[in-house]
Each structure stands twice: as C-alpha cells, then as structure tokens.
C-alpha cells in the first residue's frame, strides 16, 4: 500500500513538473506544441468544442487549448499574428466542408436508414482528436460556417431550414454525387 502511494505521489509530481515546464517555456517564448498543432486545435475547438462535453473534462486538451490561445495571441483584444489567422481559417474551412459532405451523405434521399448509419465523418479532425487527446468528435452539435455552407447551397442547390438543418433533395444529391465522381 505504501509503495503504491509513493508511485502515485511521483506521478503527481511529474504532472506538476510538466505543467511548470510548459508554463516556463510559454513565458520564455518557446513552443510546447507546433504552430500547426496549435492552429488545428483552435480550429477544432471552434467547430466542435461547443457541442462536445469531452472538451471540458480532458485536462491535457484544456491545457493545450489554453497554451494555443496564448501562443497564437488569441486573448481578449490582442492582435493576432496573420500567419496563425490564415492557418486557422484554412483548417476551419476543411473541417466545415467535411461536416457538410457528411450531412449530405447522411441525408441523401436515395439512402436507407442502414446505409445512413454506416456513413462516417471523414475528417482529419476526428483522427487528430482521437490520437492526441482520446476525444471522440462527431457532426452532432458542430458549428457549420455559414460562408462555406453558402458555397454548397449555390453550387448544389442544397436547402437550409430556418433552424440551420441541411436538407438534401434528389436533384442536389445527384449533382453532388456527379461532382464527387469527377474529383476521383
């Protein structure tokens, strides 16, 4: 029992050490995680964070989000570096397009309920969150960027209900499917 208690105390000390080390690196202007990782994490937090309770309970994730905010200078009234803004916008667009494609596939009029259940959210964000933080994310509750959604509405004729749900009719589904085949 005493041995186990001693091991637990050591692991707590190491976590405290890691936290202090990260804080020291941030204060010194050194990067704990890469620029790319910070921007991906902030984009995922923007798109999926509001609808996922796991974002509030994962200590490592919360620490990295806090670090990414400080590192990219995204804290009340501060001026954000343009290189981070462009990266965050790029990743936000990729995530949003992935969600829209997922929604179109799920709501396709030609699909049965069994086929709809097999559709997976194909996105680098899903793998990223699972690999680094062990957090499962889904399209449920995700924020869909209106500017990107409007591109899909114009291109495919997809309808959006007043409360924000994507509605796919047969004509828009066929047009989307045709474009998807041309991409491959």
C-alpha positions in Angstrom: 0.0 0.0 0.0 2.8 2.4 0.9 4.6 1.6 -2.3 1.5 2.3 -4.4 1.0 5.6 -2.6 4.6 6.5 -3.3 4.2 5.8 -7.0 1.0 7.9 -7.2 2.8 10.8 -5.5 5.6 10.5 -8.0 3.2 10.7 -11.0 1.5 13.7 -9.4 4.9 15.4 -9.0 5.7 14.6 -12.7 2.4 16.1 -13.8 3.2 19.2 -11.7 6.7 19.3 -13.2 5.3 19.0 -16.7 2.8 21.8 -16.1 5.5 24.1 -14.7 7.9 23.2 -17.5 5.2 24.1 -20.1 4.4 27.4 -18.3 8.1 28.3 -18.3 8.5 27.5 -22.0 5.5 29.7 -22.8 6.9 32.5 -20.7 10.2 32.2 -22.5 8.5 32.3 -25.9 9.4 28.7 -26.7 6.9 26.4 -28.3 5.5 23.4 -26.4 3.5 22.2 -29.4 4.0 23.2 -33.0 2.3 26.2 -34.8 0.4 23.7 -37.0 -0.8 21.7 -34.0 -2.0 25.0 -32.2 -3.9 26.1 -35.3 -5.5 22.8 -35.8 -6.5 22.6 -32.2 -8.1 26.1 -32.2 -10.0 25.3 -35.4 -11.3 22.0 -33.9 -12.3 23.8 -30.7 -14.1 26.5 -32.7 -16.1 23.9 -34.8 -16.6 21.1 -32.4 -16.0 22.5 -28.9 -19.4 23.9 -28.2 -21.2 20.6 -28.7 -18.9 18.2 -27.0 -18.7 17.7 -23.2 -15.4 15.9 -23.5 -13.8 19.3 -24.3 -14.5 20.4 -20.7 -13.1 17.3 -18.9 -9.9 16.4 -20.7 -7.1 18.1 -18.7 -4.4 17.7 -21.4 -6.8 19.1 -24.0 -7.7 22.1 -21.9 -4.1 22.8 -21.1 -3.2 22.6 -24.8 -6.1 24.9 -25.8 -5.1 27.4 -23.2 -1.5 27.2 -24.4 -2.6 27.6 -28.1 -4.6 30.7 -27.2 -1.6 32.3 -25.5 0.8 31.2 -28.2 -1.3 32.5 -31.1 -2.2 35.6 -29.1 -5.9 34.9 -29.1 -6.9 36.5 -25.9 -9.3 39.4 -25.5 -8.4 42.5 -27.5 -4.9 41.3 -28.5 -3.7 41.5 -32.1 -3.4 38.0 -33.7 -0.5 37.2 -36.0 -1.7 36.9 -39.6 0.1 33.6 -40.2 -2.0 32.0 -37.5 -5.2 33.5 -38.7 -4.7 32.1 -42.2 -3.9 28.7 -40.9 -6.9 28.6 -38.5 -9.2 29.8 -41.4 -7.8 27.1 -43.7 -8.4 24.3 -41.1 -11.8 25.7 -40.2 -12.8 25.6 -43.8 -11.6 22.0 -44.2 -13.5 20.8 -41.1 -16.7 22.6 -42.2 -16.5 21.1 -45.7 -16.1 17.7 -44.1 -19.2 18.2 -41.9 -21.2 19.4 -44.9 -20.2 16.4 -47.0 -21.1 14.1 -44.1 -24.5 15.8 -43.7 -25.2 15.5 -47.5 -24.2 11.8 -47.4 -26.4 11.1 -44.3 -29.4 13.0 -45.7 -29.2 11.6 -49.2 -32.8 10.8 -50.3 -31.7 7.5 -52.0 -30.2 6.0 -48.8 -31.9 3.6 -46.4 -31.6 4.0 -42.7 -29.0 1.2 -42.6 -26.8 2.9 -45.2 -27.1 6.2 -43.3 -25.8 4.6 -40.1 -22.7 3.4 -42.0 -21.7 6.9 -43.1 -18.6 8.1 -41.1 -17.4 11.7 -40.6 -14.3 11.7 -42.8 -12.1 14.4 -41.4 -8.5 14.8 -40.2 -10.1 16.4 -37.1 -11.6 13.1 -36.0 -8.2 11.3 -36.2 -6.3 14.3 -34.6 -8.5 14.4 -31.5 -8.6 10.7 -31.1 -4.9 10.3 -31.5 -3.7 13.2 -29.3 -6.4 13.5 -26.7 -8.6 10.4 -26.8 -11.7 12.5 -27.6 -14.4 11.3 -30.0 -15.9 14.0 -32.1 -19.0 13.9 -34.3 -21.0 16.2 -36.5 -23.7 16.4 -33.8 -23.6 20.0 -32.4 -20.7 21.1 -34.7 -20.7 24.6 -35.9 -21.1 25.0 -39.6 -19.5 28.1 -41.1 -22.3 30.0 -43.0 -19.9 31.3 -45.6 -18.7 27.8 -46.6 -22.2 26.4 -46.4 -23.5 29.1 -48.7 -20.9 28.0 -51.3 -22.5 24.5 -51.2 -26.0 26.0 -51.3 -25.1 27.9 -54.5 -23.2 25.0 -56.1 -25.6 22.1 -55.4 -28.9 23.8 -54.6 -29.0 22.4 -51.1 -31.6 23.9 -48.9 -31.1 25.0 -45.3 -34.0 25.2 -42.9 -34.5 28.3 -40.7 -33.1 26.5 -37.7 -29.9 25.5 -39.6 -30.6 21.9 -40.7 -29.3 20.9 -44.1 -32.0 19.5 -46.4 -31.0 17.5 -49.5 -33.4 16.8 -52.3 -32.8 14.3 -55.1 -31.6 16.8 -57.7 -29.0 18.4 -55.4 -27.9 14.9 -54.3 -27.3 13.8 -57.9 -25.4 16.9 -58.7 -23.2 16.5 -55.6 -22.6 12.8 -56.4 -21.6 13.6 -60.0 -19.1 16.2 -58.8 -17.7 13.8 -56.3 -17.1 11.2 -59.0 -15.3 13.8 -61.2 -12.9 14.6 -58.2 -11.9 10.9 -58.0 
